[in-house]
Amino acid sequence: MANRSRFGDNEARLKAMHEVDYPGGVVVDPVPITAGEEVTVFYNGLLGKEGQGQVYLHYGFGKHDSWRNVIDMKMEKTGWGWVTSVVMPEHEGRFNLCFKDGADHWDNNSSVNWSFQIHNGSNRY
């Protein structure tokens, strides 16, 4: 499958994701998110700048207030921010996420987290 990234490849991709400077410092790519695809999560928010060491992606799937399959994943520190990749489940739903650091400080987007629709890949018009 071709790379659907809006930001290019490799290090240039991370640099471009950093430069968009989205609110909260969170960029998910590619969007829209398709079931079964690998998605890159980039974080350059408060914890990444002022946090205590390691940053973790805390994520799950399902309704925004009822996450399933919740996982904490270590993120990799780069020169532009923190990054990791997650393979989406093979079904539609929602990808919900927030972040924490090694001292258990949280960045949860002012208690609403970040949430993205996962679609099945069909072209519906």
The first five atom37 places (N, CA, C, CB, O) and aatype in JSON, in Angstrom:
{
  "aatype": [12, 0, 2, 1, 15, 1, 13, 7, 3, 2, 6, 0, 1, 10, 11, 0, 12, 8, 6, 19, 3, 18, 14, 7, 7, 19, 19, 19, 3, 14, 19, 14, 9, 16, 0, 7, 6, 6, 19, 16, 19, 13, 18, 2, 7, 10, 10, 7, 11, 6, 7, 5, 7, 5, 19, 18, 10, 8, 18, 7, 13, 7, 11, 8, 3, 15, 17, 1, 2, 19, 9, 3, 12, 11, 12, 6, 11, 16, 7, 17, 7, 17, 19, 16, 15, 19, 19, 12, 14, 6, 8, 6, 7, 1, 13, 2, 10, 4, 13, 11, 3, 7, 0, 3, 8, 17, 3, 2, 2, 15, 15, 19, 2, 17, 15, 13, 5, 9, 8, 2, 7, 15, 2, 1, 18],
  "atom_mask": [
    [1, 1, 1, 1, 1],
    [1, 1, 1, 1, 1],
    [1, 1, 1, 1, 1],
    [1, 1, 1, 1, 1],
    [1, 1, 1, 1, 1],
    [1, 1, 1, 1, 1],
    [1, 1, 1, 1, 1],
    [1, 1, 1, 0, 1],
    [1, 1, 1, 1, 1],
    [1, 1, 1, 1, 1],
    [1, 1, 1, 1, 1],
    [1, 1, 1, 1, 1],
    [1, 1, 1, 1, 1],
    [1, 1, 1, 1, 1],
    [1, 1, 1, 1, 1],
    [1, 1, 1, 1, 1],
    [1, 1, 1, 1, 1],
    [1, 1, 1, 1, 1],
    [1, 1, 1, 1, 1],
    [1, 1, 1, 1, 1],
    [1, 1, 1, 1, 1],
    [1, 1, 1, 1, 1],
    [1, 1, 1, 1, 1],
    [1, 1, 1, 0, 1],
    [1, 1, 1, 0, 1],
    [1, 1, 1, 1, 1],
    [1, 1, 1, 1, 1],
    [1, 1, 1, 1, 1],
    [1, 1, 1, 1, 1],
    [1, 1, 1, 1, 1],
    [1, 1, 1, 1, 1],
    [1, 1, 1, 1, 1],
    [1, 1, 1, 1, 1],
    [1, 1, 1, 1, 1],
    [1, 1, 1, 1, 1],
    [1, 1, 1, 0, 1],
    [1, 1, 1, 1, 1],
    [1, 1, 1, 1, 1],
    [1, 1, 1, 1, 1],
    [1, 1, 1, 1, 1],
    [1, 1, 1, 1, 1],
    [1, 1, 1, 1, 1],
    [1, 1, 1, 1, 1],
    [1, 1, 1, 1, 1],
    [1, 1, 1, 0, 1],
    [1, 1, 1, 1, 1],
    [1, 1, 1, 1, 1],
    [1, 1, 1, 0, 1],
    [1, 1, 1, 1, 1],
    [1, 1, 1, 1, 1],
    [1, 1, 1, 0, 1],
    [1, 1, 1, 1, 1],
    [1, 1, 1, 0, 1],
    [1, 1, 1, 1, 1],
    [1, 1, 1, 1, 1],
    [1, 1, 1, 1, 1],
    [1, 1, 1, 1, 1],
    [1, 1, 1, 1, 1],
    [1, 1, 1, 1, 1],
    [1, 1, 1, 0, 1],
    [1, 1, 1, 1, 1],
    [1, 1, 1, 0, 1],
    [1, 1, 1, 1, 1],
    [1, 1, 1, 1, 1],
    [1, 1, 1, 1, 1],
    [1, 1, 1, 1, 1],
    [1, 1, 1, 1, 1],
    [1, 1, 1, 1, 1],
    [1, 1, 1, 1, 1],
    [1, 1, 1, 1, 1],
    [1, 1, 1, 1, 1],
    [1, 1, 1, 1, 1],
    [1, 1, 1, 1, 1],
    [1, 1, 1, 1, 1],
    [1, 1, 1, 1, 1],
    [1, 1, 1, 1, 1],
    [1, 1, 1, 1, 1],
    [1, 1, 1, 1, 1],
    [1, 1, 1, 0, 1],
    [1, 1, 1, 1, 1],
    [1, 1, 1, 0, 1],
    [1, 1, 1, 1, 1],
    [1, 1, 1, 1, 1],
    [1, 1, 1, 1, 1],
    [1, 1, 1, 1, 1],
    [1, 1, 1, 1, 1],
    [1, 1, 1, 1, 1],
    [1, 1, 1, 1, 1],
    [1, 1, 1, 1, 1],
    [1, 1, 1, 1, 1],
    [1, 1, 1, 1, 1],
    [1, 1, 1, 1, 1],
    [1, 1, 1, 0, 1],
    [1, 1, 1, 1, 1],
    [1, 1, 1, 1, 1],
    [1, 1, 1, 1, 1],
    [1, 1, 1, 1, 1],
    [1, 1, 1, 1, 1],
    [1, 1, 1, 1, 1],
    [1, 1, 1, 1, 1],
    [1, 1, 1, 1, 1],
    [1, 1, 1, 0, 1],
    [1, 1, 1, 1, 1],
    [1, 1, 1, 1, 1],
    [1, 1, 1, 1, 1],
    [1, 1, 1, 1, 1],
    [1, 1, 1, 1, 1],
    [1, 1, 1, 1, 1],
    [1, 1, 1, 1, 1],
    [1, 1, 1, 1, 1],
    [1, 1, 1, 1, 1],
    [1, 1, 1, 1, 1],
    [1, 1, 1, 1, 1],
    [1, 1, 1, 1, 1],
    [1, 1, 1, 1, 1],
    [1, 1, 1, 1, 1],
    [1, 1, 1, 1, 1],
    [1, 1, 1, 1, 1],
    [1, 1, 1, 1, 1],
    [1, 1, 1, 1, 1],
    [1, 1, 1, 0, 1],
    [1, 1, 1, 1, 1],
    [1, 1, 1, 1, 1],
    [1, 1, 1, 1, 1],
    [1, 1, 1, 1, 1]
  ],
  "atom_positions": [
    [[0.84, -1.18, 0.0], [0.0, 0.0, 0.0], [0.88, 1.24, 0.0], [-0.95, 0.0, 1.21], [1.91, 1.29, 0.68]],
    [[0.49, 2.22, -0.74], [1.24, 3.48, -0.82], [1.12, 4.25, 0.48], [0.75, 4.33, -2.01], [0.12, 4.15, 1.19]],
    [[2.14, 5.02, 0.79], [2.13, 5.86, 1.97], [1.13, 7.0, 1.76], [3.55, 6.42, 2.28], [1.28, 7.8, 0.84]],
    [[0.11, 7.08, 2.62], [-0.89, 8.12, 2.5], [-0.55, 9.35, 3.33], [-2.24, 7.59, 2.92], [-1.38, 10.25, 3.48]],
    [[0.64, 9.42, 3.88], [1.01, 10.53, 4.75], [0.9, 11.87, 4.04], [2.42, 10.34, 5.27], [1.22, 12.0, 2.86]],
    [[0.43, 12.85, 4.78], [0.4, 14.24, 4.28], [1.75, 14.91, 4.48], [-0.71, 15.05, 5.0], [1.96, 16.03, 4.02]],
    [[2.67, 14.23, 5.17], [3.89, 14.87, 5.61], [5.17, 14.31, 5.0], [3.98, 14.77, 7.06], [6.26, 14.77, 5.36]],
    [[5.09, 13.35, 4.1], [6.29, 12.8, 3.48], [6.76, 11.55, 4.2], [0.0, 0.0, 0.0], [5.96, 10.83, 4.79]],
    [[8.07, 11.3, 4.15], [8.64, 10.08, 4.7], [9.75, 10.38, 5.7], [9.17, 9.19, 3.6], [10.34, 11.46, 5.69]],
    [[10.02, 9.41, 6.56], [11.18, 9.37, 7.45], [11.33, 10.64, 8.3], [12.43, 9.16, 6.65], [10.35, 11.16, 8.82]],
    [[12.56, 11.13, 8.42], [12.81, 12.29, 9.28], [12.12, 13.55, 8.77], [14.29, 12.54, 9.4], [11.69, 14.38, 9.57]],
    [[12.01, 13.7, 7.46], [11.31, 14.86, 6.91], [9.85, 14.86, 7.37], [11.39, 14.87, 5.37], [9.26, 15.92, 7.61]],
    [[9.28, 13.67, 7.49], [7.9, 13.55, 7.97], [7.78, 14.06, 9.4], [7.42, 12.07, 7.88], [6.87, 14.83, 9.71]],
    [[8.69, 13.63, 10.29], [8.64, 14.07, 11.68], [8.83, 15.58, 11.79], [9.7, 13.35, 12.51], [8.14, 16.24, 12.57]],
    [[9.75, 16.11, 11.03], [9.98, 17.56, 11.04], [8.72, 18.3, 10.59], [11.17, 17.93, 10.12], [8.34, 19.29, 11.2]],
    [[8.08, 17.82, 9.54], [6.85, 18.45, 9.04], [5.72, 18.33, 10.06], [6.42, 17.81, 7.7], [4.94, 19.27, 10.23]],
    [[5.62, 17.19, 10.74], [4.59, 17.02, 11.76], [4.81, 17.99, 12.91], [4.57, 15.57, 12.28], [3.85, 18.52, 13.48]],
    [[6.07, 18.24, 13.27], [6.4, 19.21, 14.31], [6.03, 20.62, 13.87], [7.9, 19.14, 14.65], [5.5, 21.4, 14.66]],
    [[6.31, 20.95, 12.63], [6.13, 22.31, 12.14], [4.67, 22.72, 12.01], [6.8, 22.47, 10.83], [4.38, 23.92, 11.99]],
    [[3.73, 21.77, 11.9], [2.32, 22.18, 11.79], [1.82, 22.79, 13.09], [1.45, 20.99, 11.42], [0.86, 23.57, 13.06]],
    [[2.44, 22.46, 14.23], [2.14, 23.08, 15.52], [0.65, 23.09, 15.83], [2.67, 24.51, 15.54], [0.08, 24.13, 16.15]],
    [[0.01, 21.9, 15.74], [-1.41, 21.78, 16.08], [-1.62, 22.07, 17.56], [-1.94, 20.38, 15.72], [-0.7, 21.88, 18.36]],
    [[-2.81, 22.51, 17.94], [-3.11, 22.73, 19.36], [-2.85, 21.46, 20.18], [-4.58, 23.19, 19.55], [-3.26, 20.37, 19.78]],
    [[-2.19, 21.61, 21.31], [-1.86, 20.47, 22.16], [-0.63, 19.72, 21.7], [0.0, 0.0, 0.0], [-0.16, 18.83, 22.41]],
    [[-0.1, 20.05, 20.52], [1.1, 19.39, 20.03], [0.89, 17.96, 19.56], [0.0, 0.0, 0.0], [1.83, 17.18, 19.55]],
    [[-0.35, 17.61, 19.18], [-0.67, 16.24, 18.78], [-0.99, 16.21, 17.29], [-1.86, 15.7, 19.6], [-1.84, 16.96, 16.81]],
    [[-0.3, 15.32, 16.57], [-0.57, 15.1, 15.14], [-0.71, 13.6, 14.93], [0.58, 15.71, 14.23], [0.13, 12.82, 15.38]],
    [[-1.77, 13.2, 14.24], [-1.99, 11.8, 13.89], [-1.98, 11.73, 12.37], [-3.34, 11.25, 14.5], [-2.63, 12.53, 11.7]],
    [[-1.25, 10.76, 11.82], [-1.09, 10.68, 10.37], [-1.0, 9.22, 9.94], [0.16, 11.47, 9.9], [-0.27, 8.46, 10.58]],
    [[-1.7, 8.79, 8.91], [-2.56, 9.6, 8.04], [-3.97, 9.73, 8.61], [-2.62, 8.99, 6.65], [-4.4, 8.93, 9.43]],
    [[-4.66, 10.76, 8.14], [-6.1, 10.91, 8.38], [-6.75, 11.13, 7.04], [-6.4, 12.09, 9.37], [-6.15, 11.79, 6.19]],
    [[-7.94, 10.63, 6.8], [-8.72, 9.87, 7.75], [-8.05, 8.53, 8.07], [-10.13, 9.63, 7.21], [-7.27, 8.0, 7.28]],
    [[-8.37, 8.01, 9.26], [-7.8, 6.75, 9.72], [-8.64, 5.6, 9.18], [-7.74, 6.7, 11.28], [-9.86, 5.61, 9.27]],
    [[-7.95, 4.61, 8.61], [-8.61, 3.45, 8.03], [-8.33, 2.21, 8.87], [-8.16, 3.23, 6.58], [-7.2, 2.0, 9.31]],
    [[-9.36, 1.39, 9.09], [-9.22, 0.14, 9.84], [-8.09, -0.69, 9.24], [-10.54, -0.65, 9.83], [-7.99, -0.81, 8.02]],
    [[-7.25, -1.27, 10.09], [-6.16, -2.13, 9.67], [-4.87, -1.42, 9.31], [0.0, 0.0, 0.0], [-3.84, -2.08, 9.12]],
    [[-4.89, -0.1, 9.21], [-3.69, 0.66, 8.83], [-2.84, 1.03, 10.04], [-4.08, 1.92, 8.08], [-3.33, 1.1, 11.17]],
    [[-1.55, 1.26, 9.78], [-0.65, 1.78, 10.8], [-0.75, 3.3, 10.81], [0.81, 1.33, 10.55], [-0.72, 3.95, 9.76]],
    [[-0.88, 3.87, 12.01], [-1.02, 5.31, 12.18], [0.14, 5.8, 13.05], [-2.4, 5.69, 12.83], [0.47, 5.19, 14.06]],
    [[0.76, 6.9, 12.64], [1.82, 7.52, 13.43], [1.22, 8.58, 14.34], [2.91, 8.14, 12.51], [0.43, 9.41, 13.9]],
    [[1.6, 8.53, 15.61], [1.15, 9.53, 16.59], [2.38, 10.33, 16.98], [0.47, 8.86, 17.85], [3.38, 9.78, 17.45]],
    [[2.3, 11.64, 16.79], [3.38, 12.57, 17.12], [2.9, 13.45, 18.27], [3.8, 13.44, 15.87], [1.78, 13.96, 18.25]],
    [[3.75, 13.63, 19.28], [3.39, 14.44, 20.44], [4.52, 15.41, 20.77], [3.09, 13.56, 21.66], [5.67, 15.02, 20.95]],
    [[4.16, 16.69, 20.83], [5.1, 17.73, 21.23], [4.38, 18.69, 22.19], [5.66, 18.49, 19.98], [4.56, 19.9, 22.13]],
    [[3.57, 18.1, 23.07], [2.8, 18.88, 24.02], [3.57, 19.17, 25.29], [0.0, 0.0, 0.0], [4.79, 19.02, 25.34]],
    [[2.84, 19.57, 26.31], [3.41, 20.01, 27.58], [4.33, 18.97, 28.22], [2.31, 20.36, 28.54], [5.42, 19.31, 28.67]],
    [[3.91, 17.71, 28.26], [4.74, 16.69, 28.89], [6.05, 16.48, 28.14], [3.98, 15.37, 28.97], [7.08, 16.21, 28.75]],
    [[6.0, 16.59, 26.83], [7.19, 16.42, 26.03], [8.2, 17.53, 26.21], [0.0, 0.0, 0.0], [9.4, 17.34, 26.0]],
    [[7.71, 18.69, 26.61], [8.58, 19.84, 26.78], [9.04, 20.01, 28.23], [7.87, 21.09, 26.33], [10.18, 20.38, 28.49]],
    [[8.12, 19.72, 29.17], [8.42, 19.98, 30.58], [8.26, 18.75, 31.46], [7.53, 21.08, 31.09], [8.41, 18.85, 32.68]],
    [[7.97, 17.62, 30.88], [7.66, 16.42, 31.65], [8.87, 15.76, 32.28], [0.0, 0.0, 0.0], [10.0, 16.2, 32.14]],
    [[8.57, 14.68, 32.97], [9.58, 13.92, 33.7], [10.02, 12.7, 32.9], [9.05, 13.5, 35.06], [9.46, 11.62, 33.08]],
    [[11.01, 12.86, 32.05], [11.57, 11.73, 31.32], [10.67, 11.18, 30.24], [0.0, 0.0, 0.0], [10.16, 11.91, 29.4]],
    [[10.48, 9.88, 30.28], [9.77, 9.13, 29.24], [8.31, 9.59, 29.09], [9.81, 7.64, 29.56], [7.64, 9.88, 30.07]],
    [[7.85, 9.66, 27.83], [6.44, 9.94, 27.54], [5.81, 8.65, 27.02], [6.29, 11.11, 26.49], [6.43, 7.91, 26.25]],
    [[4.58, 8.41, 27.44], [3.82, 7.22, 27.04], [2.53, 7.65, 26.35], [3.51, 6.32, 28.26], [1.86, 8.59, 26.78]],
    [[2.2, 6.95, 25.28], [0.9, 7.1, 24.64], [-0.05, 6.17, 25.38], [0.95, 6.77, 23.09], [0.23, 4.97, 25.5]],
    [[-1.15, 6.69, 25.89], [-2.18, 5.91, 26.56], [-3.37, 5.91, 25.6], [-2.56, 6.52, 28.01], [-3.94, 6.96, 25.32]],
    [[-3.73, 4.72, 25.09], [-4.78, 4.7, 24.08], [-5.69, 3.49, 24.21], [-4.16, 4.73, 22.7], [-5.38, 2.51, 24.88]],
    [[-6.82, 3.61, 23.54], [-7.8, 2.53, 23.49], [-8.76, 2.79, 22.35], [0.0, 0.0, 0.0], [-8.64, 3.77, 21.62]],
    [[-9.72, 1.89, 22.21], [-10.67, 1.97, 21.1], [-12.09, 1.9, 21.65], [-10.43, 0.83, 20.08], [-12.33, 1.34, 22.71]],
    [[-13.02, 2.49, 20.91], [-14.42, 2.45, 21.32], [-14.95, 3.84, 21.57], [0.0, 0.0, 0.0], [-14.38, 4.83, 21.12]],
    [[-16.05, 3.91, 22.31], [-16.67, 5.2, 22.63], [-15.72, 6.06, 23.44], [-17.99, 4.99, 23.39], [-14.88, 5.54, 24.17]],
    [[-15.86, 7.36, 23.32], [-14.95, 8.28, 24.01], [-14.96, 8.1, 25.53], [-15.31, 9.71, 23.67], [-13.97, 8.41, 26.2]],
    [[-16.07, 7.61, 26.08], [-16.18, 7.46, 27.53], [-16.14, 6.01, 27.99], [-17.45, 8.1, 28.01], [-16.42, 5.71, 29.15]],
    [[-15.78, 5.1, 27.07], [-15.78, 3.68, 27.39], [-14.74, 2.97, 26.53], [-17.19, 3.05, 27.18], [-15.08, 2.23, 25.61]],
    [[-13.46, 3.2, 26.84], [-12.36, 2.66, 26.03], [-12.22, 1.16, 26.24], [-11.04, 3.37, 26.38], [-12.44, 0.65, 27.34]],
    [[-11.86, 0.45, 25.17], [-11.54, -0.98, 25.23], [-10.09, -1.17, 24.8], [-12.51, -1.82, 24.31], [-9.5, -0.32, 24.12]],
    [[-9.52, -2.31, 25.2], [-8.15, -2.66, 24.79], [-7.16, -1.53, 25.1], [-8.11, -2.99, 23.29], [-6.38, -1.14, 24.23]],
    [[-7.2, -1.01, 26.3], [-6.36, 0.14, 26.7], [-4.91, -0.31, 26.87], [-6.89, 0.79, 28.01], [-4.62, -1.32, 27.52]],
    [[-4.01, 0.47, 26.28], [-2.57, 0.16, 26.28], [-1.78, 1.43, 26.58], [-2.13, -0.46, 24.92], [-2.14, 2.52, 26.14]],
    [[-0.68, 1.27, 27.35], [0.31, 2.33, 27.52], [1.53, 1.92, 26.69], [0.69, 2.55, 29.04], [2.08, 0.84, 26.89]],
    [[1.93, 2.77, 25.77], [3.04, 2.46, 24.87], [4.13, 3.52, 25.0], [2.56, 2.36, 23.4], [3.85, 4.72, 24.9]],
    [[5.37, 3.08, 25.22], [6.49, 4.01, 25.26], [6.63, 4.69, 23.91], [7.81, 3.29, 25.64], [6.53, 4.06, 22.86]],
    [[6.85, 6.0, 23.96], [7.09, 6.75, 22.74], [8.59, 6.97, 22.59], [6.32, 8.12, 22.76], [9.34, 6.94, 23.56]],
    [[9.02, 7.19, 21.36], [10.43, 7.43, 21.07], [10.68, 8.93, 20.97], [10.85, 6.71, 19.75], [9.96, 9.65, 20.27]],
    [[11.69, 9.39, 21.67], [12.05, 10.81, 21.62], [12.86, 11.09, 20.36], [12.86, 11.23, 22.88], [13.81, 10.38, 20.06]],
    [[12.46, 12.13, 19.63], [13.18, 12.56, 18.44], [13.59, 14.02, 18.64], [12.31, 12.39, 17.14], [13.25, 14.62, 19.67]],
    [[14.29, 14.57, 17.7], [14.67, 15.98, 17.77], [13.5, 16.94, 17.64], [0.0, 0.0, 0.0], [13.64, 18.14, 17.88]],
    [[12.33, 16.42, 17.25], [11.16, 17.29, 17.04], [10.05, 17.03, 18.04], [10.62, 17.1, 15.65], [9.15, 17.86, 18.18]],
    [[10.09, 15.92, 18.72], [9.03, 15.56, 19.66], [9.04, 14.05, 19.89], [0.0, 0.0, 0.0], [10.03, 13.39, 19.58]],
    [[7.97, 13.52, 20.42], [7.83, 12.1, 20.73], [6.96, 11.43, 19.67], [7.22, 11.89, 22.14], [6.01, 12.04, 19.18]],
    [[7.29, 10.19, 19.31], [6.58, 9.52, 18.22], [6.43, 8.04, 18.5], [7.3, 9.74, 16.89], [7.28, 7.42, 19.14]],
    [[5.34, 7.47, 18.01], [5.13, 6.03, 18.0], [4.11, 5.71, 16.92], [4.66, 5.52, 19.4], [3.48, 6.61, 16.36]],
    [[3.96, 4.43, 16.63], [2.98, 3.99, 15.63], [2.06, 2.95, 16.25], [3.69, 3.42, 14.37], [2.47, 2.16, 17.1]],
    [[0.8, 2.97, 15.82], [-0.21, 2.05, 16.3], [-0.96, 1.49, 15.09], [-1.2, 2.75, 17.3], [-1.35, 2.25, 14.2]],
    [[-1.14, 0.17, 15.06], [-1.95, -0.44, 14.02], [-3.4, -0.42, 14.47], [-1.47, -1.91, 13.7], [-3.73, -0.89, 15.57]],
    [[-4.25, 0.12, 13.63], [-5.67, 0.23, 13.95], [-6.34, -1.15, 13.87], [-6.35, 1.22, 13.0], [-5.93, -2.0, 13.08]],
    [[-7.37, -1.36, 14.67], [-8.1, -2.63, 14.58], [-8.79, -2.77, 13.23], [-9.14, -2.74, 15.72], [-8.92, -1.79, 12.48]],
    [[-9.22, -3.96, 12.91], [-9.84, -4.25, 11.61], [-11.34, -3.92, 11.58], [-9.63, -5.71, 11.26], [-12.09, -4.54, 10.83]],
    [[-11.76, -2.96, 12.37], [-13.18, -2.59, 12.38], [-13.31, -1.09, 12.6], [-13.96, -3.37, 13.48], [-12.39, -0.43, 13.09]],
    [[-14.46, -0.57, 12.24], [-14.72, 0.84, 12.46], [-14.88, 1.12, 13.95], [-15.98, 1.29, 11.7], [-15.12, 0.21, 14.74]],
    [[-14.73, 2.36, 14.31], [-14.88, 2.76, 15.71], [-14.14, 4.05, 15.95], [0.0, 0.0, 0.0], [-14.05, 4.9, 15.06]],
    [[-13.61, 4.2, 17.16], [-12.85, 5.4, 17.51], [-11.52, 5.01, 18.11], [-13.64, 6.28, 18.5], [-11.4, 4.01, 18.83]],
    [[-10.5, 5.81, 17.8], [-9.16, 5.7, 18.36], [-9.05, 6.85, 19.36], [-8.02, 5.77, 17.23], [-9.02, 8.02, 18.97]],
    [[-8.97, 6.51, 20.65], [-8.93, 7.5, 21.72], [-7.55, 7.5, 22.34], [-10.0, 7.2, 22.79], [-6.95, 6.44, 22.53]],
    [[-7.03, 8.69, 22.66], [-5.68, 8.75, 23.19], [-5.44, 9.95, 24.08], [-4.7, 8.76, 22.09], [-6.13, 10.97, 23.99]],
    [[-4.44, 9.8, 24.94], [-3.89, 10.88, 25.75], [-2.45, 10.48, 26.07], [-4.74, 11.14, 27.06], [-1.95, 9.49, 25.53]],
    [[-1.79, 11.23, 26.93], [-0.37, 11.01, 27.18], [-0.07, 11.11, 28.67], [0.48, 12.01, 26.39], [-0.77, 11.81, 29.41]],
    [[0.99, 10.42, 29.1], [1.47, 10.55, 30.47], [2.99, 10.46, 30.45], [0.85, 9.45, 31.41], [3.59, 9.97, 29.49]],
    [[3.6, 10.93, 31.54], [5.06, 10.85, 31.61], [5.47, 9.88, 32.72], [5.67, 12.25, 31.86], [4.62, 9.26, 33.36]],
    [[6.77, 9.77, 32.93], [7.3, 8.83, 33.9], [6.94, 9.14, 35.34], [0.0, 0.0, 0.0], [7.05, 8.26, 36.19]],
    [[6.51, 10.35, 35.64], [6.1, 10.74, 36.99], [4.58, 10.7, 37.14], [6.63, 12.15, 37.33], [4.03, 11.21, 38.12]],
    [[3.9, 10.09, 36.18], [2.45, 9.94, 36.18], [1.7, 11.27, 36.07], [2.02, 9.23, 37.44], [0.6, 11.41, 36.6]],
    [[2.3, 12.24, 35.39], [1.59, 13.47, 35.02], [0.88, 13.18, 33.7], [2.58, 14.72, 34.91], [1.43, 12.48, 32.84]],
    [[-0.32, 13.72, 33.53], [-1.13, 13.42, 32.36], [-1.38, 14.65, 31.5], [-2.44, 12.82, 32.78], [-1.49, 15.76, 32.02]],
    [[-1.45, 14.45, 30.2], [-1.95, 15.45, 29.25], [-3.13, 14.78, 28.56], [-0.81, 15.92, 28.2], [-2.96, 13.95, 27.66]],
    [[-4.33, 15.15, 28.99], [-5.54, 14.53, 28.46], [-6.44, 15.55, 27.76], [-6.31, 13.85, 29.57], [-7.66, 15.4, 27.73]],
    [[-5.82, 16.59, 27.18], [-6.57, 17.57, 26.39], [-7.69, 18.19, 27.23], [-7.15, 16.91, 25.12], [-8.84, 18.24, 26.79]],
    [[-7.35, 18.66, 28.41], [-8.32, 19.28, 29.33], [-9.49, 18.36, 29.63], [-8.84, 20.59, 28.75], [-10.65, 18.78, 29.63]],
    [[-9.17, 17.09, 29.89], [-10.13, 16.05, 30.28], [-11.05, 15.55, 29.17], [-10.97, 16.55, 31.38], [-11.99, 14.81, 29.45]],
    [[-10.79, 15.92, 27.91], [-11.61, 15.38, 26.82], [-10.83, 14.41, 25.94], [-12.15, 16.52, 25.97], [-11.4, 13.82, 25.03]],
    [[-9.52, 14.24, 26.19], [-8.66, 13.36, 25.41], [-8.68, 13.75, 23.93], [-9.09, 11.89, 25.58], [-9.3, 14.75, 23.57]],
    [[-8.04, 12.98, 23.1], [-8.09, 13.14, 21.66], [-8.82, 11.92, 21.13], [-6.65, 13.29, 21.02], [-8.61, 10.82, 21.63]],
    [[-9.65, 12.08, 20.13], [-10.44, 10.97, 19.61], [-10.59, 11.12, 18.1], [-11.83, 10.9, 20.3], [-10.92, 12.19, 17.6]],
    [[-10.35, 10.02, 17.39], [-10.39, 10.03, 15.93], [-11.26, 8.89, 15.43], [-8.97, 9.93, 15.33], [-11.19, 7.77, 15.95]],
    [[-12.06, 9.16, 14.44], [-12.9, 8.13, 13.83], [-12.03, 7.17, 13.02], [-13.99, 8.76, 12.94], [-11.13, 7.61, 12.3]],
    [[-12.3, 5.88, 13.12], [-11.67, 4.86, 12.3], [-12.73, 4.42, 11.29], [-11.13, 3.63, 13.17], [-13.8, 3.95, 11.69]],
    [[-12.45, 4.56, 10.01], [-13.45, 4.15, 9.01], [-13.02, 2.85, 8.33], [-13.65, 5.25, 7.96], [-11.88, 2.41, 8.48]],
    [[-13.93, 2.26, 7.59], [-13.66, 0.95, 7.02], [-12.97, 0.99, 5.66], [-14.94, 0.2, 6.9], [-12.7, -0.06, 5.08]],
    [[-12.7, 2.17, 5.14], [-11.97, 2.28, 3.87], [-12.84, 2.4, 2.65], [0.0, 0.0, 0.0], [-12.33, 2.6, 1.55]],
    [[-14.15, 2.29, 2.82], [-15.02, 2.43, 1.64], [-15.18, 3.9, 1.3], [-16.41, 1.78, 1.89], [-15.07, 4.78, 2.16]],
    [[-15.45, 4.15, 0.04], [-15.7, 5.52, -0.42], [-17.21, 5.72, -0.48], [-15.04, 5.8, -1.82], [-17.86, 5.31, -1.44]],
    [[-17.74, 6.35, 0.57], [-19.18, 6.63, 0.62], [-19.41, 8.08, 0.27], [-19.77, 6.31, 2.02], [-18.77, 8.98, 0.82]],
    [[-20.33, 8.3, -0.65], [-20.65, 9.68, -1.04], [-22.12, 9.94, -0.85], [-20.24, 9.95, -2.5], [-22.59, 11.05, -1.12]]
  ]
}
